[in-house]
Amino acid sequence: KSGDTTAVTEGTFVVTENRVTMKTEEGEKEIKILPTEASEKATAEGLQNIKEIELKEVSAMPIYSVNGTKKAKLLFAIPVNLSVEMKIHASTGEVISVKKPWWGFLAF
C-alpha cells in the first residue's frame, strides 16, 4: 500500500532500512517504484478507471500489472471504453507492454 493506492501480490518481499526487494527465481530484485507511482504512470499513458494493480514476477522481473479502461472512438465515430492491461517494470518505471482487445487497432 502506498498512499491511497494498493497493489496485490503473492510474492515474497525483503524489507531493509532503505530497500524493498522481491524474491524471484533469479534472486532478489529491488522494487524502486511504489504502487502510487505505477498508477500515476498508467494514468499519464492514458489509462483511466484503474481497477486493479498487481505486483508479480514475470521472467524473473518484478512487474506491476495495471488493469483499467481507456476511452477511445471506434472507427473515429463510436465512443467505446477499451479494457487495457499495462505492464510497468517495478524497478525502472518503464512501460513494458500494453494489451488491448483484438479490435483495439480500430479504436483511436
C-alpha positions as CSV (number, residue, x, y, z in Angstrom):
1,K,0.0,0.0,0.0
2,S,1.3,3.4,-1.0
3,G,-0.9,6.4,-0.2
4,D,-4.4,5.6,-1.4
5,T,-3.2,3.0,-3.9
6,T,-3.0,-0.7,-3.1
7,A,-1.2,-3.4,-5.1
8,V,-2.0,-7.1,-4.5
9,T,0.7,-9.7,-4.8
10,E,1.6,-13.3,-4.0
11,G,5.3,-12.6,-4.0
12,T,7.8,-12.7,-1.1
13,F,9.5,-9.4,-0.1
14,V,12.5,-8.5,2.0
15,V,12.4,-5.1,3.6
16,T,15.5,-3.4,5.0
17,E,16.0,0.2,6.2
18,N,16.2,1.8,2.7
19,R,15.3,-1.0,0.3
20,V,12.4,-3.3,-0.7
21,T,13.2,-6.3,-2.7
22,M,11.2,-9.1,-4.2
23,K,12.4,-12.7,-4.2
24,T,12.4,-14.0,-7.8
25,E,13.7,-17.2,-9.4
26,E,17.0,-15.4,-10.1
27,G,17.4,-13.9,-6.7
28,E,16.3,-10.7,-5.1
29,K,15.2,-7.8,-7.3
30,E,14.8,-4.2,-6.0
31,I,11.4,-2.5,-6.1
32,K,12.0,1.2,-6.7
33,I,8.6,2.1,-8.0
34,L,5.7,2.2,-5.4
35,P,2.1,1.4,-6.4
36,T,1.2,5.1,-6.4
37,E,3.9,5.8,-8.9
38,A,2.8,2.9,-11.1
39,S,-0.8,4.2,-11.0
40,E,0.4,7.7,-12.0
41,K,2.5,6.3,-14.8
42,A,-0.5,4.3,-16.2
43,T,-2.7,7.4,-15.9
44,A,-0.1,9.5,-17.7
45,E,-0.2,6.9,-20.5
46,G,-4.0,7.4,-20.9
47,L,-5.3,4.6,-18.6
48,Q,-8.5,5.6,-16.8
49,N,-10.6,4.0,-14.1
50,I,-7.9,1.8,-12.7
51,K,-9.5,-1.4,-11.4
52,E,-6.5,-3.4,-10.0
53,I,-2.8,-3.2,-9.6
54,E,-0.9,-6.4,-9.1
55,L,2.8,-6.8,-8.4
56,K,4.1,-10.1,-9.8
57,E,7.1,-11.8,-11.2
58,V,7.4,-12.1,-15.0
59,S,10.6,-13.5,-16.5
60,A,12.4,-13.1,-13.1
61,M,11.5,-9.3,-13.1
62,P,9.1,-7.6,-10.7
63,I,6.3,-6.2,-12.8
64,Y,3.2,-4.1,-12.0
65,S,0.2,-5.3,-14.0
66,V,-2.3,-2.4,-14.1
67,N,-5.8,-3.1,-15.3
68,G,-8.2,-0.3,-16.3
69,T,-10.1,1.3,-19.1
70,K,-9.2,3.8,-21.8
71,K,-11.7,6.0,-23.7
72,A,-11.5,5.8,-27.5
73,K,-13.6,6.1,-30.6
74,L,-14.2,3.1,-32.7
75,L,-13.7,4.0,-36.4
76,F,-13.3,7.6,-35.3
77,A,-17.1,7.8,-34.5
78,I,-18.4,5.4,-31.9
79,P,-17.3,6.1,-28.3
80,V,-16.0,3.0,-26.5
81,N,-14.2,2.0,-23.4
82,L,-11.2,-0.3,-24.0
83,S,-10.2,-2.8,-21.3
84,V,-6.4,-2.4,-21.1
85,E,-3.7,-4.2,-19.2
86,M,-0.5,-2.2,-18.9
87,K,2.7,-3.8,-17.5
88,I,5.2,-1.5,-15.8
89,H,8.7,-2.5,-14.6
90,A,8.8,-2.1,-10.8
91,S,12.5,-1.2,-10.8
92,T,12.7,1.3,-13.7
93,G,9.1,2.5,-14.1
94,E,9.3,1.7,-17.8
95,V,6.1,0.6,-19.6
96,I,6.9,-2.8,-20.9
97,S,3.6,-3.6,-22.7
98,V,0.1,-2.5,-23.3
99,K,-2.5,-5.2,-24.0
100,K,-5.8,-4.2,-25.6
101,P,-8.8,-6.2,-27.1
102,W,-8.1,-7.7,-30.5
103,W,-10.3,-5.0,-32.1
104,G,-8.3,-2.2,-30.3
105,F,-6.5,-1.3,-33.5
106,L,-9.8,0.1,-34.8
107,A,-10.1,2.5,-31.9
108,F,-8.3,5.8,-31.6
